[in-house]
Amino acid sequence: MTSISPTRDILKLSETDISGLIALSESVGWDYAEPELRTVLASGTIYGIKNNHGQIVASAAIIPYGRQLVSIGLVIVHPEYRRLGLGQALIQTCITTVSPDTIIQLIATKEGEPLYEKFGFQKAGRVCKLLCDRYQPPSRSSVREPVRVIPMTHEHIPEVIELDRRSIGADRSRFLQTRIKQAEHSFVAQAPDGTIAGFGLSIQGPVHLTLGPISAPNDYTALALVDSLANGHPGKLRIDVAAEHPTFPPLLEACGFTNVAEPPVMVLHSPCLPPRNGNLYSIAAQIFG
């Protein structure tokens, strides 16, 4: 690919570019699949740069959550096209689409962190990336509070959207409704009075079943949702836990998860993320936050 120069034109990508985006993600060892990319396209905008043979050599996506918050992700530059300023140009494009009073969030890779710092992004937290090859259900002693976990229905969605809004500090209704349709499984945790206290989704990818987002009022409700999503799954699992819940990863490690990385959450236009209620246990994915 190196003999073919990029055009430098920044394009808005569409569903016809999904196969090219999958190839680009594979070039850096990432495992984006068609359903995930369709969710990104339905929820936001993917920008890309192609070479003069039409191959996508760089990308970045921006996903708005109302007026309060946007998320940037899918920032990829093909290894053979690095150090040409492509990633910088795409990040600049994403930033210029956003009002200065809207917080921009992203979860940085180690390689991307210096670039984001040049744009003024600051660290505002981190997530714990945990992987599991073989899930083991929690012991009875781990579940200290009885929780009724039931399948999510269409009637639950308004309550789920409101729980997510309080958890994330922004309106993600457009994204969340698309994500629920994509989900392998979706559950809600029901309080004794019949209200919905938490929810969780699982998304099947090429390698891992990703658990998230998960919103819950405490560790044990979150663990009950994880168990409902993961129990009986024969393959590999992934969950990205918000760092404000330091007592939760040990509960997951007892179920077979291993903490493999703790990438930083970075923000622009604010020193911190929007106010949240502390109920976000697992993010949807690094691209969505």
Backbone as numpy.savetxt, mean C-alpha at the origin, in Angstrom:
# Nx Ny Nz CAx CAy CAz Cx Cy Cz
18.39 -2.80 -24.08 17.58 -1.59 -24.08 18.43 -0.32 -24.08
19.67 -0.39 -23.65 20.46 0.82 -23.49 20.76 1.53 -24.80
20.69 0.81 -25.92 20.96 1.45 -27.20 19.81 2.31 -27.68
18.68 2.23 -26.97 17.50 2.98 -27.37 17.24 4.06 -26.34
17.35 5.32 -26.73 17.23 6.41 -25.77 15.77 6.65 -25.42
15.51 7.13 -24.18 14.14 7.50 -23.82 13.72 8.76 -24.55
12.42 8.89 -24.78 11.92 10.06 -25.51 11.90 11.31 -24.63
11.87 11.13 -23.28 11.76 12.23 -22.31 10.35 12.79 -22.21
9.45 12.39 -23.12 8.06 12.82 -22.99 7.42 12.06 -21.84
6.74 12.79 -20.94 6.06 12.16 -19.83 4.61 11.93 -20.22
4.20 10.68 -20.18 2.90 10.27 -20.67 2.01 9.82 -19.52
0.71 10.00 -19.67 -0.25 9.36 -18.79 -0.51 7.96 -19.34
-0.24 6.96 -18.51 -0.38 5.58 -18.97 -1.82 5.10 -18.76
-2.17 4.03 -19.47 -3.53 3.50 -19.43 -3.49 1.98 -19.31
-4.68 1.37 -19.39 -4.75 -0.08 -19.27 -3.98 -0.79 -20.38
-3.81 -0.15 -21.51 -3.04 -0.77 -22.59 -1.55 -0.86 -22.25
-1.13 -0.16 -21.21 0.28 -0.17 -20.81 0.56 -1.15 -19.66
-0.45 -1.90 -19.23 -0.27 -2.76 -18.05 0.84 -3.79 -18.26
0.87 -4.42 -19.42 1.92 -5.43 -19.65 3.30 -4.80 -19.61
3.43 -3.58 -20.12 4.71 -2.89 -20.06 5.10 -2.51 -18.65
4.13 -2.14 -17.82 4.41 -1.83 -16.41 4.82 -3.08 -15.65
4.19 -4.21 -15.96 4.59 -5.46 -15.31 6.04 -5.80 -15.67
6.39 -5.65 -16.93 7.77 -5.91 -17.36 8.74 -4.96 -16.67
8.36 -3.69 -16.53 9.22 -2.73 -15.85 9.41 -3.12 -14.39
8.33 -3.50 -13.72 8.44 -3.88 -12.31 9.32 -5.13 -12.15
9.20 -6.05 -13.08 10.04 -7.26 -13.02 11.51 -6.94 -13.20
11.81 -5.85 -13.91 13.22 -5.48 -14.15 13.92 -5.08 -12.87
13.16 -4.67 -11.83 13.76 -4.31 -10.55 13.40 -5.31 -9.45
12.83 -6.45 -9.84 12.52 -7.50 -8.87 11.24 -7.29 -8.10
10.35 -6.41 -8.59 9.06 -6.21 -7.94 8.02 -7.10 -8.61
6.91 -7.34 -7.90 5.95 -8.33 -8.38 4.55 -7.75 -8.59
4.47 -6.59 -9.24 3.16 -6.05 -9.57 2.46 -6.95 -10.59
1.14 -7.09 -10.39 0.33 -7.90 -11.29 -0.79 -7.06 -11.87
-1.48 -7.59 -12.87 -2.52 -6.84 -13.57 -3.62 -6.31 -12.64
-4.18 -7.12 -11.72 -5.25 -6.57 -10.86 -4.79 -5.38 -10.02
-3.56 -5.45 -9.50 -3.04 -4.35 -8.70 -2.92 -3.08 -9.53
-2.40 -3.22 -10.73 -2.22 -2.04 -11.59 -3.55 -1.48 -12.05
-4.54 -2.33 -12.25 -5.88 -1.83 -12.59 -6.46 -1.02 -11.43
-6.18 -1.45 -10.20 -6.63 -0.69 -9.04 -5.95 0.67 -8.98
-4.66 0.71 -9.27 -3.94 1.98 -9.30 -4.54 2.91 -10.35
-4.78 2.39 -11.55 -5.33 3.20 -12.63 -6.74 3.69 -12.32
-7.52 2.85 -11.62 -8.89 3.25 -11.26 -8.91 4.30 -10.16
-7.83 4.35 -9.36 -7.80 5.23 -8.20 -6.98 6.49 -8.42
-6.08 6.48 -9.39 -5.18 7.62 -9.57 -4.65 7.67 -10.98
-3.43 8.20 -11.11 -2.80 8.39 -12.41 -1.40 7.80 -12.39
-1.05 7.06 -13.43 0.31 6.55 -13.59 0.97 7.32 -14.73
2.10 7.93 -14.43 2.91 8.61 -15.44 4.05 7.69 -15.87
4.47 7.81 -17.11 5.56 6.98 -17.59 6.39 7.66 -18.65
7.57 7.14 -18.85 8.47 7.55 -19.93 8.79 6.30 -20.74
8.69 6.41 -22.06 8.98 5.29 -22.94 10.21 5.59 -23.78
10.86 4.52 -24.25 11.93 4.73 -25.22 11.32 4.81 -26.62
12.15 5.01 -27.64 11.58 5.24 -28.96 11.10 3.97 -29.65
11.13 2.86 -28.93 10.48 1.63 -29.39 9.20 1.36 -28.62
8.78 2.33 -27.79 7.52 2.19 -27.07 7.59 1.41 -25.78
8.79 1.05 -25.34 8.92 0.31 -24.08 8.95 1.29 -22.91
8.20 0.97 -21.85 8.18 1.82 -20.66 9.49 1.62 -19.89
10.21 2.72 -19.65 11.50 2.62 -18.97 11.49 3.30 -17.60
10.41 4.02 -17.29 10.29 4.65 -15.98 8.82 4.94 -15.71
8.46 4.94 -14.42 7.07 5.18 -14.05 6.98 5.81 -12.67
5.84 6.43 -12.40 5.48 6.91 -11.06 3.97 7.12 -11.06
3.35 6.80 -9.94 1.90 6.93 -9.82 1.56 7.86 -8.67
0.44 8.57 -8.81 -0.06 9.41 -7.74 -1.54 9.10 -7.54
-1.92 8.91 -6.28 -3.28 8.50 -5.95 -3.85 9.49 -4.94
-4.90 10.22 -5.30 -5.46 11.22 -4.39 -6.46 10.60 -3.41
-6.40 11.08 -2.18 -7.37 10.71 -1.15 -8.06 11.98 -0.68
-9.05 12.43 -1.44 -9.69 13.70 -1.14 -8.71 14.84 -1.31
-8.95 15.93 -0.56 -8.07 17.10 -0.63 -6.96 17.06 0.41
-7.05 16.10 1.35 -6.11 16.12 2.47 -4.78 15.44 2.17
-4.81 14.42 1.31 -3.66 13.53 1.21 -3.58 12.91 -0.18
-2.35 12.74 -0.68 -2.12 11.92 -1.87 -0.96 10.97 -1.57
-0.96 9.87 -2.28 0.11 8.88 -2.12 0.85 8.71 -3.44
2.17 8.69 -3.37 3.00 8.45 -4.55 3.62 7.06 -4.42
3.65 6.34 -5.51 4.25 5.01 -5.53 4.56 4.57 -6.94
4.89 3.30 -7.09 5.25 2.73 -8.40 6.37 3.53 -9.05
7.28 4.06 -8.22 8.41 4.84 -8.76 9.49 3.85 -9.16
9.60 3.62 -10.45 10.52 2.62 -10.99 11.28 3.21 -12.17
12.57 2.99 -12.20 13.39 3.30 -13.38 14.12 2.01 -13.76
13.99 1.63 -15.01 14.68 0.43 -15.48 16.17 0.55 -15.17
16.80 -0.52 -14.69 18.22 -0.44 -14.32 19.13 0.11 -15.40
18.78 -0.11 -16.66 19.63 0.37 -17.75 19.39 1.83 -18.12
18.44 2.47 -17.42 18.12 3.87 -17.71 18.28 4.76 -16.49
19.03 4.31 -15.51 19.23 5.11 -14.32 20.29 6.18 -14.55
20.26 7.17 -13.65 21.18 8.32 -13.70 20.96 9.18 -14.94
19.75 9.17 -15.46 19.39 10.04 -16.57 18.36 11.08 -16.14
18.00 11.09 -14.86 17.04 12.07 -14.36 15.59 11.71 -14.60
15.32 10.46 -15.00 13.94 10.08 -15.32 13.06 10.02 -14.07
13.60 9.41 -13.02 12.83 9.34 -11.77 12.55 10.72 -11.22
13.54 11.60 -11.28 13.37 12.96 -10.79 12.29 13.69 -11.59
12.29 13.51 -12.90 11.29 14.18 -13.74 9.88 13.69 -13.42
9.74 12.41 -13.17 8.42 11.86 -12.87 7.92 12.29 -11.50
8.82 12.31 -10.52 8.42 12.78 -9.18 8.01 14.24 -9.25
8.76 15.04 -10.00 8.41 16.46 -10.15 7.03 16.61 -10.79
6.74 15.79 -11.77 5.43 15.83 -12.41 4.32 15.51 -11.41
4.52 14.48 -10.60 3.52 14.13 -9.59 3.31 15.29 -8.61
4.39 15.89 -8.14 4.29 16.96 -7.15 3.55 18.16 -7.71
3.79 18.49 -8.99 3.17 19.68 -9.56 1.67 19.52 -9.76
1.16 18.29 -9.68 -0.30 18.10 -9.82 -1.04 18.33 -8.51
-0.30 18.58 -7.43 -0.89 18.62 -6.09 -0.85 20.04 -5.53
-1.91 20.43 -4.85 -1.95 21.73 -4.17 -0.92 21.76 -3.05
-0.31 22.93 -2.78 0.69 23.03 -1.71 0.13 22.74 -0.32
-1.19 22.76 -0.15 -1.75 22.44 1.16 -2.21 20.99 1.27
-1.90 20.18 0.27 -2.20 18.75 0.31 -0.95 17.98 0.70
-1.05 17.13 1.69 0.10 16.34 2.13 0.37 15.23 1.13
1.63 15.07 0.76 2.06 13.98 -0.11 2.80 12.96 0.74
2.41 11.71 0.64 3.08 10.64 1.38 3.66 9.62 0.40
4.71 8.97 0.82 5.25 7.82 0.09 6.03 6.96 1.05
6.24 5.72 0.66 7.09 4.82 1.43 8.32 4.56 0.58
9.46 4.94 1.11 10.69 5.01 0.31 11.47 3.71 0.34
12.05 3.38 -0.80 13.09 2.36 -0.82 14.41 3.00 -0.38
15.36 2.18 -0.04 16.68 2.69 0.37 17.31 3.49 -0.76
17.12 3.00 -2.00 17.72 3.67 -3.16 17.03 5.00 -3.46
15.72 5.07 -3.20 14.98 6.26 -3.55 15.01 7.35 -2.50
15.36 7.01 -1.26 15.31 7.98 -0.17 16.10 9.26 -0.43
17.35 9.20 -0.95 18.08 10.45 -1.22 17.39 11.35 -2.24
16.74 10.75 -3.24 16.03 11.54 -4.24 14.87 12.29 -3.60
14.12 11.60 -2.75 12.96 12.24 -2.11 13.41 13.36 -1.17
14.53 13.15 -0.51 15.04 14.20 0.38 15.40 15.47 -0.41
15.87 15.31 -1.65 16.18 16.48 -2.49 14.94 17.30 -2.78
13.79 16.65 -2.84 12.52 17.35 -3.08 11.94 17.94 -1.79
12.55 17.65 -0.66 12.05 18.19 0.60 11.23 17.23 1.42
11.10 15.99 1.00 10.37 15.01 1.80 11.10 14.77 3.12
10.30 14.61 4.18 10.84 14.33 5.51 10.28 13.00 6.03
11.06 12.33 6.85 10.59 11.09 7.46 9.52 11.40 8.50
8.43 10.62 8.43 7.32 10.83 9.36 6.89 9.54 10.03
7.71 8.50 9.90 7.38 7.21 10.50 8.02 6.10 9.70
7.52 4.90 9.87 8.03 3.75 9.14 6.97 2.66 9.16
7.15 1.66 8.31 6.32 0.47 8.36 7.23 -0.75 8.52
6.70 -1.78 9.11 7.43 -3.03 9.29 6.91 -4.04 8.27
7.76 -4.44 7.35 7.40 -5.42 6.33 7.67 -6.81 6.88
6.60 -7.61 7.02 6.71 -8.96 7.55 6.26 -9.97 6.50
7.03 -11.04 6.35 6.72 -12.11 5.40 6.54 -13.42 6.15
5.75 -14.30 5.56 5.48 -15.60 6.19 5.40 -16.67 5.10
6.17 -17.74 5.28 6.11 -18.87 4.34 5.04 -19.87 4.73
4.80 -20.00 6.04 3.81 -20.98 6.51 3.12 -20.42 7.75
1.87 -20.11 7.61 1.12 -19.47 8.69 0.71 -20.48 9.76
0.87 -20.06 11.02 0.42 -20.84 12.17 -0.62 -20.03 12.93
-1.83 -20.54 13.12 -2.85 -19.77 13.84 -2.39 -19.42 15.25
-2.84 -18.28 15.77 -2.44 -17.90 17.14 -3.03 -18.84 18.18
-2.32 -18.95 19.29 -2.84 -19.77 20.39 -4.04 -19.08 21.02
-4.84 -19.85 21.72 -6.03 -19.27 22.37 -5.64 -18.18 23.35
-4.49 -18.33 24.00 -4.07 -17.33 24.98 -3.72 -16.00 24.32
-3.44 -16.03 23.00 -3.11 -14.79 22.30 -4.33 -13.93 22.04
-5.50 -14.55 21.99 -6.73 -13.82 21.72 -7.43 -13.57 23.06
-7.12 -12.41 23.63 -7.60 -12.12 24.98 -9.02 -11.59 25.01
-9.49 -11.12 23.86 -10.84 -10.59 23.80 -11.61 -11.32 22.71
-12.76 -11.89 23.04 -13.54 -12.56 21.99 -14.03 -11.54 20.96
-13.78 -11.82 19.70 -14.15 -10.93 18.62 -14.93 -11.73 17.59
-16.03 -11.17 17.13 -16.82 -11.84 16.09 -16.39 -11.29 14.74
-15.71 -12.11 13.97 -15.26 -11.72 12.64 -16.17 -12.39 11.62
-16.75 -11.58 10.74 -17.70 -12.10 9.75 -17.34 -11.56 8.37
-17.78 -12.25 7.31 -17.49 -11.76 5.96 -18.11 -10.38 5.74
-17.38 -9.53 5.05 -17.88 -8.21 4.71 -18.95 -8.33 3.64
-20.02 -7.56 3.80 -21.06 -7.49 2.80 -21.18 -6.06 2.27
-21.98 -5.91 1.24 -22.17 -4.57 0.66 -22.72 -3.59 1.69
-23.54 -4.09 2.61 -24.14 -3.23 3.63 -23.10 -2.68 4.59
-21.97 -3.36 4.74 -20.93 -2.90 5.66 -20.07 -1.78 5.09
-20.09 -1.59 3.78 -19.11 -0.71 3.13 -19.14 0.72 3.65
-20.31 1.35 3.86 -20.26 2.72 4.40 -19.55 2.81 5.74
-19.77 1.84 6.65 -19.06 1.85 7.93 -17.57 1.60 7.73
-17.22 0.72 6.81 -15.82 0.42 6.53 -15.11 1.66 6.00
-15.74 2.38 5.09 -15.15 3.61 4.54 -14.92 4.63 5.65
-15.88 4.75 6.57 -15.72 5.70 7.66 -14.61 5.27 8.62
-14.51 3.96 8.91 -13.41 3.47 9.74 -12.07 3.76 9.08
-11.98 3.55 7.77 -10.74 3.81 7.06 -10.40 5.29 7.08
-11.41 6.16 6.93 -11.16 7.60 6.96 -10.54 8.02 8.28
-11.06 7.49 9.38 -10.51 7.83 10.69 -9.12 7.23 10.87
-8.89 6.07 10.30 -7.60 5.40 10.44 -6.50 6.09 9.66
-6.84 6.56 8.44 -5.81 7.10 7.54 -5.76 8.62 7.58
-6.84 9.24 8.10 -6.87 10.70 8.17 -7.25 11.37 6.86
-7.89 10.61 5.96 -8.28 11.15 4.66 -9.36 10.27 4.06
-10.00 10.79 3.01 -11.09 10.07 2.36 -10.54 9.19 1.24
-10.54 7.87 1.47 -10.06 6.94 0.46 -11.20 6.13 -0.14
-12.41 6.67 -0.16 -13.58 5.89 -0.56 -13.44 5.35 -1.98
-12.93 6.17 -2.90 -12.80 5.71 -4.29 -11.84 4.54 -4.38
-10.67 4.69 -3.76 -9.70 3.59 -3.76 -10.26 2.36 -3.05
-10.87 2.56 -1.88 -11.27 1.44 -1.05 -12.35 0.60 -1.72
-13.30 1.24 -2.39 -14.34 0.47 -3.06 -13.76 -0.37 -4.20
-12.76 0.16 -4.89 -12.08 -0.62 -5.93 -11.30 -1.77 -5.30
-10.65 -1.49 -4.18 -9.82 -2.51 -3.52 -10.67 -3.65 -2.97
-11.84 -3.33 -2.45 -12.73 -4.37 -1.93 -13.14 -5.32 -3.05
-13.42 -4.78 -4.24 -13.78 -5.63 -5.38 -12.62 -6.54 -5.77
-11.40 -6.04 -5.59 -10.20 -6.82 -5.97 -9.86 -7.87 -4.92
-10.35 -7.73 -3.70 -9.90 -8.53 -2.57 -10.19 -10.01 -2.74
-9.25 -10.83 -2.31 -9.44 -12.28 -2.23 -10.46 -12.59 -1.14
-10.27 -11.95 0.03 -11.21 -12.09 1.15 -11.37 -10.73 1.81
-12.52 -10.50 2.40 -12.76 -9.27 3.15 -13.64 -9.60 4.35
-13.22 -9.11 5.53 -13.92 -9.40 6.77 -14.11 -8.11 7.57
-15.10 -8.14 8.43 -15.29 -7.08 9.42 -15.31 -7.71 10.81
-14.87 -6.91 11.78 -14.94 -7.31 13.19 -16.14 -6.60 13.80
-17.05 -7.39 14.34 -18.31 -6.84 14.85 -18.25 -6.69 16.37
-18.59 -5.50 16.84 -18.66 -5.25 18.28 -19.93 -5.87 18.86
-19.98 -6.04 20.18 -21.16 -6.64 20.80 -22.46 -5.91 20.48
-22.39 -4.60 20.25 -23.61 -3.85 19.95 -23.99 -3.90 18.47
-23.23 -4.68 17.69 -23.54 -4.86 16.28 -22.85 -3.89 15.34
-22.19 -2.88 15.89 -21.45 -1.95 15.03 -20.15 -2.59 14.56
-19.56 -2.01 13.54 -18.32 -2.54 12.97 -17.14 -1.85 13.64
-16.30 -2.64 14.30 -15.15 -2.10 15.03 -13.86 -2.13 14.22
-13.82 -2.96 13.18 -12.61 -3.08 12.38 -12.90 -3.83 11.10
-11.91 -3.84 10.20 -12.06 -4.58 8.95 -10.68 -4.96 8.42
-10.67 -5.92 7.51 -9.42 -6.33 6.89 -9.66 -6.94 5.52
-8.71 -6.72 4.62 -8.76 -7.27 3.26 -7.51 -8.09 3.00
-7.62 -9.05 2.09 -6.43 -9.75 1.58 -6.44 -9.67 0.06
-5.25 -9.45 -0.50 -5.09 -9.27 -1.95 -4.07 -10.28 -2.45
-4.46 -11.11 -3.41 -3.54 -12.10 -3.94 -2.65 -11.50 -5.01
-1.35 -11.59 -4.82 -0.39 -11.15 -5.82 0.30 -12.34 -6.45
1.28 -12.10 -7.32 1.99 -13.20 -7.97 2.74 -14.10 -7.00
3.20 -13.52 -5.88 3.99 -14.29 -4.91 3.28 -14.40 -3.57
2.81 -13.27 -3.05 2.27 -13.23 -1.70 0.78 -12.90 -1.69
0.09 -13.43 -0.67 -1.22 -12.92 -0.30 -0.95 -11.78 0.67
-1.28 -10.55 0.25 -1.01 -9.38 1.08 -2.21 -9.09 1.96
-1.96 -8.93 3.26 -3.01 -8.67 4.24 -3.04 -7.17 4.52
-4.10 -6.50 4.09 -4.21 -5.07 4.33 -5.07 -4.38 3.30
-5.66 -3.24 3.66 -5.50 -2.60 4.97 -6.26 -3.36 6.05
-5.76 -3.19 7.27 -6.44 -3.71 8.45 -6.60 -2.55 9.43
-7.83 -2.29 9.81 -8.15 -1.27 10.81 -8.80 -1.96 11.99
-8.31 -1.67 13.19 -8.83 -2.33 14.39 -8.58 -1.46 15.61
-9.39 -1.63 16.66 -9.23 -0.81 17.86 -8.12 -1.28 18.79
-7.62 -2.52 18.60 -6.57 -3.05 19.47 -5.86 -4.22 18.80
-4.76 -4.66 19.42 -3.94 -5.74 18.84 -4.75 -7.01 18.61
-5.64 -7.33 19.52 -6.29 -8.64 19.49 -7.39 -8.70 18.44
-8.06 -7.57 18.22 -9.01 -7.51 17.10 -8.25 -7.59 15.78
-7.12 -6.89 15.69 -6.29 -6.95 14.49 -5.80 -8.37 14.24
-5.40 -9.07 15.30 -4.91 -10.44 15.16 -6.04 -11.38 14.72
-7.24 -11.16 15.23 -8.38 -11.97 14.81 -8.68 -11.77 13.33
-8.55 -10.54 12.85 -8.74 -10.27 11.42 -7.65 -10.93 10.58
-6.40 -10.84 11.04 -5.30 -11.51 10.34 -5.58 -13.01 10.24
-6.01 -13.61 11.35 -6.26 -15.05 11.35 -7.37 -15.42 10.38
-8.41 -14.63 10.32 -9.50 -14.92 9.38 -9.02 -14.82 7.93
-8.13 -13.86 7.65 -7.63 -13.66 6.30 -6.58 -14.70 5.90
-5.78 -15.15 6.87 -4.61 -15.98 6.55 -4.82 -17.47 6.79
-5.67 -17.83 7.72 -5.80 -19.23 8.12 -6.28 -20.09 6.95
-5.51 -21.12 6.67 -5.84 -22.03 5.58 -5.22 -21.66 4.25
-4.59 -20.50 4.17 -3.94 -20.12 2.91 -2.67 -20.95 2.73
-2.52 -21.63 1.59 -1.37 -22.54 1.44 -0.08 -21.87 1.02
-0.13 -20.61 0.63 1.06 -19.96 0.09 1.68 -18.95 1.03
2.49 -18.06 0.44 3.23 -17.07 1.20 2.35 -15.86 1.51
2.66 -15.21 2.64 1.90 -14.07 3.11 2.81 -12.86 3.29
2.19 -11.69 3.19 2.90 -10.44 3.48 1.96 -9.50 4.22
2.52 -8.78 5.19 1.76 -7.73 5.87 2.73 -6.60 6.20
2.29 -5.35 5.97 3.10 -4.17 6.27 2.43 -3.43 7.42
3.04 -3.51 8.60 2.43 -3.03 9.84 2.88 -1.61 10.13
1.92 -0.75 10.46 2.26 0.61 10.87 3.08 0.58 12.15
4.14 1.35 12.19 5.11 1.28 13.28 4.56 1.78 14.62
3.40 2.47 14.60 2.85 2.93 15.88 2.26 1.80 16.69
2.35 0.57 16.20 1.85 -0.60 16.94 3.01 -1.56 17.22
3.96 -1.17 18.08 5.16 -2.00 18.28 4.88 -3.34 18.94
3.74 -3.50 19.62 3.43 -4.78 20.26 2.77 -5.76 19.30
2.43 -5.32 18.09 1.73 -6.20 17.16 2.67 -7.14 16.40
3.81 -6.69 15.88 4.70 -7.62 15.16 5.08 -8.86 15.97
5.36 -8.77 17.29 5.65 -10.01 18.01 4.50 -11.02 17.99
3.26 -10.55 17.99 2.12 -11.46 17.87 2.12 -12.15 16.52
2.50 -11.41 15.47 2.57 -12.00 14.13 3.75 -12.96 14.01
4.87 -12.63 14.65 6.03 -13.51 14.60 5.72 -14.87 15.23
4.86 -14.88 16.23 4.44 -16.15 16.84 3.59 -16.98 15.88
3.08 -16.34 14.84 2.28 -17.03 13.82 3.10 -17.40 12.59
4.41 -17.15 12.63 5.28 -17.54 11.53 5.80 -16.42 10.67
5.46 -15.16 11.00 5.95 -14.03 10.22 7.36 -13.64 10.66
8.12 -13.05 9.72 9.46 -12.54 9.99 9.54 -11.10 9.51
10.05 -10.22 10.36 10.24 -8.82 10.00 11.49 -8.71 9.13
11.31 -8.32 7.85 12.43 -8.32 6.92 12.91 -6.92 6.55
12.12 -5.89 6.82 12.53 -4.52 6.47 11.64 -3.52 7.20
12.16 -2.30 7.36 11.39 -1.23 7.99 11.58 0.07 7.20
10.98 0.14 6.00 11.16 1.34 5.16 10.49 2.56 5.78
11.06 3.74 5.51 10.49 4.97 6.08 9.27 5.47 5.32
8.34 6.05 6.07 7.25 6.82 5.48 7.74 8.26 5.40
7.62 8.87 4.22 8.11 10.23 4.03 6.95 11.12 3.56
7.00 12.40 3.96 5.92 13.32 3.62 6.49 14.64 3.10
5.67 15.31 2.29 5.98 16.63 1.76 4.79 17.54 2.02
5.07 18.81 2.23 4.07 19.84 2.54 3.60 19.79 3.99
4.22 18.98 4.80 3.86 18.88 6.22 4.96 18.10 6.93
5.20 18.38 8.22 6.18 17.58 8.95 5.63 16.22 9.39
4.32 16.00 9.21 3.73 14.76 9.69 2.54 14.38 8.82
2.06 13.17 9.00 0.88 12.69 8.32 -0.37 13.35 8.89
-1.52 13.27 8.20 -2.76 13.83 8.77 -3.10 13.16 10.11
-3.84 13.84 10.96 -4.24 13.24 12.25 -5.00 11.93 12.04
-4.61 10.91 12.80 -5.23 9.59 12.70 -5.64 9.12 14.08
-6.52 8.12 14.11 -7.02 7.66 15.40 -6.24 6.48 15.98
-5.17 6.06 15.32 -4.35 4.97 15.84 -4.85 3.58 15.52
-5.87 3.46 14.67 -6.45 2.14 14.37 -5.90 1.49 13.11
-5.00 2.17 12.39 -4.42 1.57 11.19 -3.32 0.59 11.60
-3.60 -0.69 11.45 -2.63 -1.71 11.82 -1.79 -2.15 10.62
-2.42 -2.29 9.48 -1.70 -2.73 8.29 -2.08 -1.84 7.13
-1.08 -1.36 6.40 -1.37 -0.54 5.22 -1.87 -1.43 4.10
-2.46 -0.82 3.07 -2.97 -1.58 1.94 -1.82 -2.18 1.13
-0.82 -1.36 0.86 0.40 -1.74 0.14 1.26 -0.49 0.13
2.54 -0.65 -0.19 3.42 0.50 -0.10 3.01 1.59 -1.10
2.42 1.22 -2.22 2.00 2.24 -3.17 0.79 3.03 -2.65
-0.06 2.40 -1.85 -1.30 3.04 -1.39 -1.21 3.65 -0.01
-0.26 3.17 0.82 -0.17 3.67 2.19 -1.27 3.12 3.08
